[in-house]
Amino acid sequence: MGAIGLLFSGAALFLNSLMLLGKAEEKSVAFFNILVGALQVITPIYLIITSDQSNWSMFNNGAVFLFGFTYLYLGATILKGYDSSGLGWYSLWVAMMALVYAVVFYIQENDVLNAFIWVMWAFLWFLFYLSSALKKPYEAYIGRVAFVQSWVTLTLPSLFMLLDMWQVAKLQQIWIYVCLASSVYFAVEAILFFKGRKQEQLQELAQLKR
């Protein structure tokens, strides 16, 4: 995905995280999702038409559609008041595609960092599936994960790309550790979140028994 596309994907995910955390109004965020989604559907079409039409070009440019359709689908779902189950099942499919991209980057390119980032994206899309399709009340946790990923996997890498720094070996090594630290944070937050939910459920059960 191009650096500009990554940058605005970071902006969209940042706003979506604030929406999930209850700090941004849904419809205003949905409109920005539509704008970014449209950008990330039009851009890969142009890139594919002007590419060498090789399988690898198609594979790389096609990845942008995964993001573009997600943002468009989310924006339309919120603005039109649709049930989110369709978006959730689509997110599950995209999560599986993201794992395919991770495996290909690792095996074909020996690119550990990009493979790691695709795994992180797969995890986030899977969370959207749990929330939207299975109606799990995980918004607070997903919001925290999305907030971190908006910076770690999208905004900052895109800025490094624009500054022609992303391919520096030392930076890539550092960023692997940044991704590892983020993953540890996600795990700790998950433990705390589900522990808190269990305590709330026990308190509700105790109140019902009184």
C-alpha positions as CSV (number, residue, x, y, z in Angstrom):
1,M,0.0,0.0,0.0
2,G,1.3,3.5,-0.8
3,A,2.5,5.8,1.9
4,I,-0.3,8.3,1.4
5,G,-2.9,5.5,1.6
6,L,-1.3,4.2,4.8
7,L,-1.3,7.7,6.3
8,F,-5.0,8.3,5.7
9,S,-5.8,4.7,6.8
10,G,-4.1,5.6,10.1
11,A,-6.3,8.7,10.4
12,A,-9.4,6.7,9.7
13,L,-8.5,4.0,12.2
14,F,-7.5,6.7,14.8
15,L,-11.0,8.3,14.5
16,N,-12.7,4.9,14.6
17,S,-10.8,4.1,17.8
18,L,-12.1,7.3,19.4
19,M,-15.6,6.5,18.2
20,L,-15.4,3.0,19.9
21,L,-14.1,4.7,23.1
22,G,-17.1,7.1,23.0
23,K,-15.0,10.2,22.3
24,A,-16.1,10.9,18.7
25,E,-19.6,11.1,17.2
26,E,-20.4,8.1,15.0
27,K,-21.8,10.0,11.9
28,S,-19.0,12.4,11.7
29,V,-16.5,9.6,11.8
30,A,-18.5,7.6,9.3
31,F,-18.2,10.4,6.8
32,F,-14.4,10.3,7.0
33,N,-14.5,6.6,6.5
34,I,-16.4,7.1,3.3
35,L,-13.8,9.6,2.1
36,V,-10.8,7.3,2.9
37,G,-12.6,4.2,1.6
38,A,-13.3,5.9,-1.7
39,L,-9.7,7.0,-2.0
40,Q,-8.5,3.4,-1.3
41,V,-10.9,1.9,-3.9
42,I,-10.1,4.4,-6.7
43,T,-6.3,4.4,-6.1
44,P,-5.7,0.6,-6.5
45,I,-7.8,0.6,-9.6
46,Y,-5.5,3.2,-11.2
47,L,-2.4,1.3,-9.9
48,I,-3.6,-2.0,-11.3
49,I,-4.4,-0.4,-14.7
50,T,-1.0,1.2,-15.0
51,S,1.0,-1.7,-13.5
52,D,2.9,-4.3,-15.4
53,Q,-0.1,-6.7,-14.7
54,S,2.2,-9.2,-13.0
55,N,0.8,-11.5,-10.3
56,W,2.9,-9.8,-7.7
57,S,1.7,-6.3,-8.7
58,M,-1.9,-7.5,-8.6
59,F,-1.3,-9.1,-5.2
60,N,0.3,-5.9,-3.7
61,N,-2.2,-3.4,-5.2
62,G,-5.2,-5.7,-4.3
63,A,-4.4,-5.4,-0.6
64,V,-5.5,-1.8,-0.7
65,F,-9.1,-2.9,-1.5
66,L,-9.2,-4.8,1.8
67,F,-8.9,-1.5,3.6
68,G,-11.0,0.6,1.2
69,F,-14.0,-1.7,1.3
70,T,-13.8,-2.0,5.1
71,Y,-13.9,1.8,5.5
72,L,-16.7,2.2,2.9
73,Y,-18.7,-0.6,4.4
74,L,-18.3,0.8,8.0
75,G,-19.2,4.3,6.9
76,A,-22.3,3.2,5.0
77,T,-23.4,0.9,7.9
78,I,-23.3,3.8,10.3
79,L,-24.8,6.5,8.1
80,K,-27.6,4.3,6.9
81,G,-28.2,2.6,10.2
82,Y,-27.7,-0.9,8.8
83,D,-27.3,-4.0,11.0
84,S,-23.5,-4.6,11.4
85,S,-23.6,-8.3,10.9
86,G,-22.6,-8.2,7.3
87,L,-19.7,-5.9,8.1
88,G,-18.7,-8.4,10.8
89,W,-18.6,-11.4,8.5
90,Y,-16.8,-9.4,5.9
91,S,-14.2,-8.5,8.6
92,L,-13.7,-12.2,9.3
93,W,-13.0,-12.9,5.7
94,V,-10.6,-10.0,5.5
95,A,-8.9,-11.3,8.7
96,M,-8.2,-14.6,6.9
97,M,-6.9,-12.7,3.8
98,A,-4.6,-10.7,6.1
99,L,-3.1,-13.9,7.4
100,V,-2.5,-15.0,3.8
101,Y,-0.7,-11.8,3.1
102,A,1.4,-12.3,6.3
103,V,2.4,-15.8,5.2
104,V,3.3,-14.6,1.7
105,F,5.4,-11.7,3.0
106,Y,7.2,-14.0,5.4
107,I,7.9,-16.8,2.9
108,Q,8.2,-15.0,-0.4
109,E,10.0,-11.8,0.8
110,N,11.5,-13.0,4.1
111,D,9.9,-9.8,5.4
112,V,9.3,-10.4,9.1
113,L,8.2,-6.8,9.9
114,N,5.5,-6.6,7.3
115,A,4.3,-10.1,8.1
116,F,4.0,-9.1,11.7
117,I,2.0,-6.0,10.8
118,W,-0.4,-8.1,8.7
119,V,-0.9,-10.4,11.6
120,M,-1.7,-7.4,13.8
121,W,-4.2,-6.2,11.2
122,A,-5.7,-9.7,11.1
123,F,-6.2,-9.6,14.8
124,L,-8.0,-6.3,14.7
125,W,-10.3,-7.4,11.8
126,F,-11.1,-10.5,13.9
127,L,-12.1,-8.3,16.8
128,F,-14.4,-6.4,14.5
129,Y,-16.0,-9.7,13.5
130,L,-16.6,-10.5,17.2
131,S,-18.1,-7.1,17.8
132,S,-20.1,-6.7,14.6
133,A,-21.2,-10.2,13.7
134,L,-21.4,-11.9,17.0
135,K,-22.4,-8.7,18.9
136,K,-19.8,-9.1,21.6
137,P,-19.6,-6.0,23.8
138,Y,-15.9,-5.5,23.3
139,E,-15.9,-1.9,22.0
140,A,-13.7,-0.6,24.8
141,Y,-11.0,-3.2,24.2
142,I,-11.2,-2.9,20.5
143,G,-11.0,0.9,20.7
144,R,-7.7,0.6,22.6
145,V,-6.3,-1.9,20.2
146,A,-7.3,0.2,17.2
147,F,-5.8,3.4,18.8
148,V,-2.4,1.7,19.2
149,Q,-2.5,0.1,15.7
150,S,-3.5,3.4,14.1
151,W,-0.1,4.8,15.1
152,V,2.2,1.7,15.2
153,T,1.1,0.0,12.0
154,L,-0.2,2.9,9.8
155,T,0.5,6.5,10.7
156,L,4.2,6.3,11.8
157,P,5.3,3.7,9.2
158,S,3.7,5.9,6.5
159,L,5.6,9.0,7.8
160,F,8.8,6.9,7.8
161,M,8.1,5.9,4.2
162,L,7.5,9.5,3.1
163,L,10.8,10.5,4.8
164,D,12.5,7.6,2.9
165,M,13.5,5.9,6.2
166,W,11.3,2.8,6.3
167,Q,13.8,0.6,4.5
168,V,16.6,1.4,7.0
169,A,17.5,-1.9,8.6
170,K,18.0,-0.5,12.1
171,L,14.6,1.2,12.1
172,Q,12.9,-2.0,10.9
173,Q,14.6,-3.9,13.7
174,I,13.4,-1.3,16.2
175,W,9.9,-1.5,14.8
176,I,9.7,-5.2,15.2
177,Y,10.2,-4.6,19.0
178,V,7.6,-1.8,18.9
179,C,5.1,-4.3,17.4
180,L,6.1,-6.9,19.9
181,A,5.6,-4.4,22.8
182,S,2.2,-3.5,21.3
183,S,1.2,-7.1,21.1
184,V,2.1,-7.6,24.8
185,Y,0.0,-4.5,25.6
186,F,-3.0,-6.0,23.7
187,A,-2.6,-9.3,25.7
188,V,-2.4,-7.4,29.1
189,E,-5.4,-5.2,28.2
190,A,-7.4,-8.3,27.2
191,I,-6.7,-10.0,30.5
192,L,-7.7,-6.8,32.4
193,F,-10.7,-6.3,30.3
194,F,-12.1,-9.8,30.6
195,K,-11.3,-9.9,34.3
196,G,-13.2,-6.7,34.8
197,R,-16.2,-8.0,32.8
198,K,-16.2,-11.2,34.9
199,Q,-16.3,-9.2,38.1
200,E,-19.1,-7.1,36.7
201,Q,-21.1,-10.3,35.9
202,L,-20.5,-11.7,39.3
203,Q,-21.7,-8.5,40.9
204,E,-24.8,-8.5,38.8
205,L,-25.4,-12.1,39.7
206,A,-25.0,-11.3,43.4
207,Q,-27.5,-8.5,43.1
208,L,-30.1,-10.8,41.4
209,K,-29.8,-13.3,44.2
210,R,-30.6,-10.7,46.9
